[in-house]
Every structure is written in structure tokens, then in C-alpha cells.
């Protein structure tokens, strides 16, 4: 059964995908493009590009889209649940009293960060080989990487991708074949997609009015608003949640929860789960988890059929060719900062990253095996 298959695959990813959203995209590509061939390179790049334009957790949005394309609406729910539940459960347990110690000095965490370097490097190399052909696309990828290294931030990312799309539309029209769109058989109609987009906007306007009805509604409003306004990855959610939760929790709880979230597998957005549980127990955890992920899911699924229809037009395919080259450049910049800079602190870490890359590319180890091996090596070396 495809739904069960989707859940089990994403559950394993939810238990082993450390390193943040960029690393998650590398794990997804290794699993769904290279290993299982659930979708092609171009279709995967289109999903990454769309998630990059929308607010919300990019890796979770790409993951639930893969589940949707593979097994329909139940596949979407299975993908989200499998990828999110491990981290959400750990963060809830921590908020309700479990002490995980200080993750910042753990050798296994160092090893996991190094594994993320190898996984993202493999993803960049694979995407480059298939999507960056010719001088124009190579220039767009390298130019995007250079620009984002100099001017990091969500605004610069969106601007760079828009420029790449414009250059592709102008200069790549004669270089893109006449084939159909990369994303096919999207099980959502354009009418249904429009309804989901309207629902996302309506909730953003209505929930502040409902927040006065009780603490549950207030948590839902705060987390939904944060999830709907976050561009640029999970770390940006911190200031959006701080105003609602920091002063309502015991001193140090907000910061400790954020530190723990960075040591968990899966999406960083489960930091909101921790805050909801710390403020109002299990019910608060469930409401906060729903609130933080719902807007990104509504926007991604709502935009997907329009994105697929737009991509079927020749001019749009040329723009997408430039856009996808920009996505490769974005990942190349992220490979250095924050992935490499946060993981490699000396020759030993670099050597482990090189060996992990060799295991992925030469020995053809699956990503999860490399992750576990690096965690063990990091633990043994500390």
C-alpha cells in the first residue's frame, strides 16, 4: 500500500534527517530521486523552487508534496506525520519534564552535522549535472551562490531566484525542449488549489479575532501567524514566536527549547510544539504543531496545480530552467553557510566529511547509513 510505504519512508527520514532544511532537501533527493525514482530531477527542483517562493518550512513543504504526488491526500498526511512526529514527540517530552542534557557538546551531534555536509554536497553535485547545462545556467548558478554568500537572507534569496527566472525567460527560450511540464498528474485541481489559497488567507485574518476566546485559540493564532509569515527557513520563526511565548514561560525555557530543537531530527518548526507543551501541556503541543505547519501546507498544495500548469508553457519552462539553475546556486551557497561552517571545525571533521561523501558516491551507501556512521564516529572521537 502506497500510503503505508510513504509513511514508513518519511518516518525513517524523520528519525535520521539531522542538519536543518537544506540537509533535509539533500536527504529527500537521495531517497526519492536517486534511490526510489518517485520523481525526476526537474520535478524535484520545481518543488524546491516553489517552496523557496512561499512562506513556511521548505523541507516539510517539499516532503508533503512528494507524499501527495506519490499517494494522494492520504500520502500527504502520511509524509507530514512520518517526518514530523519524531521531532514533535521528543520536543513534547522535553517540555513536559524530560531532560536531554546539553546537546551542544555532544560528539554524536558533531558527527551528524558532518554527515549533512556530505549529503548536501552530493545533492548539489547531482542537481548540477542534470540542471546546470551550458554557460548561461552555469553563470546563473555560480552568480546566485556568490550573491547569497555576500548577502544572505530570505529577501536576497527570493530576489536572486526572480532574477534567474527572468534571465531564463530571456536567454534560454531556444535551449529548452518542447516537452511537457516536469510536474505531472498533480492530484489537485486548479479550482481546489485556489480554494486552499483563499482558506490560508481567511485563517490569517480570522484567527486574531478568535484569539480572545481562550488560550487554545491564542496559541493557534500565534503559531499560524508565525508559520504564514516565515521566509528563509526555520530559524526565522524565533522572533515571531518570542513575543507570544517568551514572557509566559519560566526564565530560560524559551532559549533552552530552541537549542534543543536544533539538535533534533526533522523540521525545526517543532520548536513551536515545545512552546505549546510548555505553556499548556499536551493539548498546547497539538494545537501549536497544527498551527505552525498548516499555513505552509495550505499555500504549497494550493499553489502546486497553478505552478504545474504554468510550467507547461514554453516561456514558463525557459524561466523555470533559469530558476532551477538558481536553486542549485542557492543550495551551493547553503552548503558553505550554514552547513559547512557549522560542522567542520578542523582537519578531523573535514576528513570525516570526505569519507562520508565517498561512502555516498563511491560505495553507494544510503544516506541513513552514512548519517548513523558519522554519528558513531563523532561519538567515539569526542
C-alpha positions as CSV (number, residue, x, y, z in Angstrom):
1,X,0.0,0.0,0.0
2,X,1.5,3.3,-1.1
3,X,0.3,5.3,1.9
4,X,2.0,3.0,4.3
5,X,5.1,3.0,2.2
6,X,5.2,6.8,2.2
7,X,4.7,6.9,6.0
8,X,7.5,4.4,6.7
9,X,10.0,6.1,4.4
10,X,9.3,9.5,5.9
11,X,9.3,8.1,9.4
12,X,12.8,6.9,8.8
13,X,13.8,10.3,7.4
14,X,12.1,11.9,10.4
15,X,14.3,9.9,12.7
16,X,17.6,10.4,10.9
17,X,17.4,13.7,9.0
18,X,19.6,16.0,11.1
19,X,21.2,19.2,9.9
20,X,18.3,21.6,9.1
21,X,16.2,22.2,6.0
22,X,19.0,22.3,3.4
23,X,20.3,19.0,4.6
24,X,16.7,17.6,4.6
25,X,16.4,18.5,0.9
26,X,19.6,16.6,0.3
27,X,18.2,13.5,2.1
28,X,14.9,13.8,0.1
29,X,16.7,13.9,-3.2
30,X,18.8,10.9,-2.3
31,X,15.8,9.0,-1.3
32,X,13.1,10.0,-3.8
33,X,15.0,10.9,-6.9
34,X,18.2,8.7,-6.8
35,X,17.1,5.7,-4.8
36,X,13.4,5.2,-5.4
37,X,12.8,7.3,-8.6
38,X,9.5,8.6,-7.4
39,X,10.1,11.8,-9.4
40,X,12.8,13.2,-11.7
41,X,15.4,15.8,-11.0
42,X,13.5,18.5,-12.8
43,X,10.3,17.8,-11.0
44,X,12.1,17.8,-7.7
45,X,13.8,21.1,-8.5
46,X,10.4,22.6,-9.3
47,X,9.1,21.6,-5.9
48,X,12.2,23.1,-4.2
49,X,11.8,26.3,-6.2
50,X,8.1,26.6,-5.4
51,X,8.8,26.1,-1.7
52,X,11.5,28.7,-1.9
53,X,9.0,31.3,-3.0
54,X,6.4,30.5,-0.3
55,X,6.5,31.2,3.4
56,X,6.7,28.1,5.7
57,X,9.1,25.2,6.3
58,X,10.6,24.5,2.9
59,X,11.7,20.9,3.6
60,X,8.3,20.0,5.1
61,X,6.5,21.6,2.1
62,X,8.6,19.6,-0.3
63,X,8.1,16.4,1.7
64,X,4.3,16.7,1.9
65,X,4.3,17.5,-1.9
66,X,6.2,14.3,-2.6
67,X,3.7,12.4,-0.5
68,X,0.8,14.0,-2.4
69,X,2.3,13.1,-5.8
70,X,3.0,9.6,-4.7
71,X,-0.2,8.6,-2.9
72,X,-2.7,11.4,-3.0
73,X,-4.1,13.2,0.0
74,X,-3.5,10.4,2.4
75,X,0.1,10.3,1.2
76,X,0.4,13.9,2.0
77,X,-0.7,13.3,5.6
78,X,1.5,10.2,5.8
79,X,4.6,12.1,4.7
80,X,4.0,15.0,7.0
81,X,3.2,12.8,10.0
82,X,6.2,10.5,9.4
83,X,8.6,13.3,9.0
84,X,7.3,15.5,11.9
85,X,6.2,13.1,14.6
86,X,9.6,12.0,15.9
87,X,10.8,15.6,16.5
88,X,7.4,16.7,17.8
89,X,7.3,13.8,20.3
90,X,10.8,14.5,21.5
91,X,10.1,18.2,21.9
92,X,6.9,17.5,23.8
93,X,8.6,15.1,26.1
94,X,11.3,17.7,26.8
95,X,8.8,20.4,27.6
96,X,6.8,18.1,29.9
97,X,9.9,17.4,32.0
98,X,12.4,15.1,30.2
99,X,15.9,16.4,30.4
100,X,18.1,15.6,27.4
101,X,21.2,17.3,28.7
102,X,23.3,19.9,26.8
103,X,23.2,18.8,23.1
104,X,25.7,21.4,22.0
105,X,28.8,19.5,23.2
106,X,27.7,16.0,22.1
107,X,30.1,14.1,19.8
108,X,27.2,12.4,18.0
109,X,25.7,15.7,17.1
110,X,29.1,16.8,15.6
111,X,29.1,13.7,13.5
112,X,25.5,14.3,12.4
113,X,26.5,17.8,11.2
114,X,29.4,16.5,9.3
115,X,27.1,13.9,7.6
116,X,24.9,16.8,6.5
117,X,27.9,18.3,4.7
118,X,28.3,15.1,2.6
119,X,24.6,14.7,1.9
120,X,24.2,18.3,0.7
121,X,27.3,18.1,-1.4
122,X,26.0,15.0,-3.1
123,X,22.7,16.7,-3.8
124,X,24.4,19.8,-5.2
125,X,26.6,17.7,-7.5
126,X,23.6,15.6,-8.7
127,X,21.4,18.6,-9.4
128,X,24.3,20.5,-11.1
129,X,24.8,17.5,-13.5
130,X,21.2,17.4,-14.6
131,X,20.0,21.1,-14.3
132,X,23.1,23.2,-15.0
133,X,23.9,22.7,-18.6
134,X,25.5,25.4,-20.8
135,X,27.2,28.7,-19.9
136,X,24.0,30.7,-19.1
137,X,22.8,28.2,-16.5
138,X,26.3,27.8,-15.0
139,X,26.6,31.6,-14.8
140,X,23.2,31.8,-13.0
141,X,24.1,29.0,-10.5
142,X,27.5,30.4,-9.7
143,X,26.3,34.0,-9.7
144,X,23.4,33.1,-7.3
145,X,25.8,31.3,-5.0
146,X,28.2,34.2,-4.9
147,X,25.4,36.8,-4.3
148,X,23.9,34.8,-1.5
149,X,27.3,34.2,0.2
150,X,27.8,38.0,0.2
151,X,24.2,39.0,1.0
152,X,22.5,36.1,2.9
153,X,18.8,36.3,3.9
154,X,15.4,35.4,2.7
155,X,14.9,38.6,0.8
156,X,18.1,38.1,-1.2
157,X,17.1,34.5,-1.9
158,X,13.8,35.5,-3.4
159,X,15.3,38.3,-5.4
160,X,18.1,36.1,-6.8
161,X,15.5,33.4,-7.9
162,X,13.4,36.1,-9.6
163,X,16.4,37.4,-11.5
164,X,17.3,33.8,-12.6
165,X,13.7,33.3,-13.8
166,X,13.9,36.5,-15.8
167,X,17.3,35.6,-17.3
168,X,16.0,32.1,-18.2
169,X,12.9,33.6,-19.9
170,X,15.0,36.0,-21.9
171,X,18.0,33.8,-22.8
172,X,17.0,30.2,-22.5
173,X,13.9,30.0,-24.7
174,X,15.8,28.4,-27.6
175,X,17.6,26.0,-25.3
176,X,14.6,24.3,-23.6
177,X,13.0,21.4,-25.3
178,X,9.3,21.3,-26.3
179,X,8.4,18.6,-23.8
180,X,5.7,18.9,-21.2
181,X,5.9,20.1,-17.6
182,X,8.2,18.3,-15.2
183,X,5.4,18.1,-12.6
184,X,2.6,15.9,-14.0
185,X,-0.5,14.3,-12.6
186,X,-0.9,16.7,-9.7
187,X,-4.0,15.3,-7.8
188,X,-5.3,18.8,-7.0
189,X,-7.4,20.8,-9.4
190,X,-6.7,24.5,-10.0
191,X,-10.1,25.3,-8.6
192,X,-9.3,23.4,-5.4
193,X,-5.9,25.0,-5.2
194,X,-7.4,28.5,-5.4
195,X,-9.8,27.5,-2.6
196,X,-6.9,26.4,-0.4
197,X,-5.1,29.7,-1.0
198,X,-8.2,31.6,-0.1
199,X,-8.6,29.5,3.1
200,X,-5.0,30.2,4.1
201,X,-5.6,33.9,3.8
202,X,-9.0,33.8,5.6
203,X,-7.5,32.0,8.6
204,X,-4.8,34.6,8.8
205,X,-7.4,37.3,9.1
206,X,-9.9,35.4,11.3
207,X,-7.7,33.8,13.9
208,X,-6.7,37.1,15.6
209,X,-10.4,37.7,16.2
210,X,-10.8,34.3,17.8
211,X,-7.7,34.5,20.0
212,X,-9.7,36.1,22.8
213,X,-11.9,33.0,23.2
214,X,-9.3,31.1,25.2
215,X,-5.6,30.1,25.4
216,X,-6.0,27.3,22.8
217,X,-7.2,29.8,20.2
218,X,-4.5,32.2,21.2
219,X,-1.8,29.6,20.6
220,X,-3.3,28.6,17.3
221,X,-3.3,32.3,16.2
222,X,0.3,32.9,17.3
223,X,1.7,29.8,15.7
224,X,-0.4,30.1,12.5
225,X,0.7,33.7,12.0
226,X,4.3,32.7,12.5
227,X,4.1,29.9,10.1
228,X,2.4,32.1,7.5
229,X,5.0,34.9,7.7
230,X,8.3,32.9,7.9
231,X,10.5,33.3,4.8
232,X,14.0,31.9,4.8
233,X,13.9,28.8,7.0
234,X,13.0,27.7,10.5
235,X,15.4,30.0,12.3
236,X,13.4,33.0,11.2
237,X,10.4,31.7,13.3
238,X,12.3,32.5,16.5
239,X,11.5,36.3,16.7
240,X,7.9,35.6,15.5
241,X,7.2,33.3,18.4
242,X,9.2,35.1,21.1
243,X,6.7,37.9,21.7
244,X,3.9,35.4,22.4
245,X,5.7,32.8,24.5
246,X,9.0,34.1,25.9
247,X,7.4,36.1,28.8
248,X,4.8,33.5,29.5
249,X,7.3,30.7,30.3
250,X,9.8,30.3,33.1
251,X,13.2,32.1,32.6
252,X,15.5,30.2,30.2
253,X,12.8,27.9,28.9
254,X,12.3,29.6,25.6
255,X,16.1,29.6,24.8
256,X,16.6,26.0,26.1
257,X,13.8,24.8,23.8
258,X,15.3,26.5,20.8
259,X,18.7,25.0,21.5
260,X,17.1,21.5,21.8
261,X,15.2,22.0,18.6
262,X,18.4,22.5,16.7
263,X,19.7,19.1,18.0
264,X,16.6,17.2,16.8
265,X,16.0,15.3,13.6
266,X,13.2,16.6,11.3
267,X,11.8,20.1,11.0
268,X,12.9,22.9,13.3
269,X,9.3,24.2,13.3
270,X,8.6,21.7,16.1
271,X,10.1,24.3,18.4
272,X,6.5,25.6,18.4
273,X,5.4,22.2,19.7
274,X,7.8,22.6,22.6
275,X,6.4,26.1,23.4
276,X,2.8,24.9,23.2
277,X,3.5,21.9,25.5
278,X,5.5,24.1,28.0
279,X,2.6,26.6,28.1
280,X,-0.5,24.3,28.1
281,X,0.6,20.7,28.2
282,X,-0.2,18.1,25.6
283,X,-3.2,20.0,24.2
284,X,-1.0,23.0,23.7
285,X,1.6,20.9,21.9
286,X,-1.0,19.5,19.5
287,X,-2.5,23.0,18.8
288,X,0.9,24.6,18.2
289,X,2.0,21.8,15.9
290,X,-1.1,22.2,13.8
291,X,-0.9,26.0,13.8
292,X,2.8,26.2,12.7
293,X,2.6,23.8,9.9
294,X,-0.9,24.4,8.5
295,X,-0.3,27.7,6.6
296,X,2.7,26.3,4.7
297,X,0.8,23.2,3.8
298,X,-2.2,25.2,2.5
299,X,0.0,27.5,0.5
300,X,2.1,24.8,-1.0
301,X,-0.7,22.5,-2.0
302,X,-2.8,25.4,-3.2
303,X,-0.1,26.8,-5.4
304,X,1.0,23.4,-6.8
305,X,-1.6,23.0,-9.5
306,X,-1.1,26.5,-10.7
307,X,2.7,26.0,-10.7
308,X,2.4,22.8,-12.7
309,X,0.0,24.5,-15.2
310,X,2.3,27.5,-15.6
311,X,5.3,25.2,-16.2
312,X,3.6,23.6,-19.2
313,X,4.0,26.8,-21.2
314,X,7.2,27.1,-23.3
315,X,8.1,30.6,-22.0
316,X,7.5,29.4,-18.4
317,X,9.7,26.4,-19.0
318,X,12.5,28.6,-20.0
319,X,12.0,30.7,-16.9
320,X,11.9,27.6,-14.8
321,X,15.2,26.4,-16.4
322,X,16.8,29.6,-15.2
323,X,15.0,29.3,-11.8
324,X,16.2,25.7,-11.3
325,X,19.8,26.8,-12.0
326,X,19.3,29.4,-9.3
327,X,18.1,26.8,-6.9
328,X,21.3,24.9,-7.5
329,X,23.2,28.1,-6.7
330,X,21.1,28.6,-3.6
331,X,22.0,25.1,-2.3
332,X,25.6,25.6,-3.2
333,X,25.7,28.8,-1.0
334,X,23.9,27.0,1.8
335,X,26.4,24.1,1.5
336,X,29.1,26.5,2.7
337,X,26.9,28.6,5.1
338,X,25.4,27.3,7.3
339,X,26.1,23.6,6.6
340,X,29.9,23.6,6.2
341,X,30.7,26.4,8.6
342,X,28.7,24.9,11.4
343,X,30.0,21.4,11.0
344,X,33.7,21.5,10.0
345,X,35.9,22.9,12.8
346,X,39.2,21.3,11.8
347,X,41.0,18.6,9.8
348,X,39.3,15.7,11.6
349,X,35.8,17.0,10.7
350,X,36.9,17.6,7.1
351,X,38.3,14.1,6.8
352,X,35.1,12.6,8.1
353,X,33.1,14.7,5.6
354,X,35.3,13.5,2.7
355,X,34.9,9.9,3.8
356,X,31.1,10.3,4.2
357,X,31.0,11.8,0.7
358,X,33.0,8.8,-0.7
359,X,30.6,6.4,1.1
360,X,27.6,8.1,-0.6
361,X,29.1,8.5,-4.1
362,X,31.6,5.6,-4.5
363,X,30.3,2.9,-2.2
364,X,26.7,3.9,-2.8
365,X,25.7,3.7,0.9
366,X,22.2,5.0,1.6
367,X,22.1,8.4,3.3
368,X,20.7,7.0,6.6
369,X,23.6,4.6,6.9
370,X,26.1,7.4,6.4
371,X,24.3,9.5,9.0
372,X,24.5,6.7,11.6
373,X,28.1,6.0,10.8
374,X,29.1,9.7,11.2
375,X,27.1,9.9,14.4
376,X,29.0,6.9,15.7
377,X,32.4,8.3,14.6
378,X,31.6,11.6,16.2
379,X,30.7,10.0,19.5
380,X,33.8,7.8,19.5
381,X,36.1,10.7,18.8
382,X,34.8,13.0,21.5
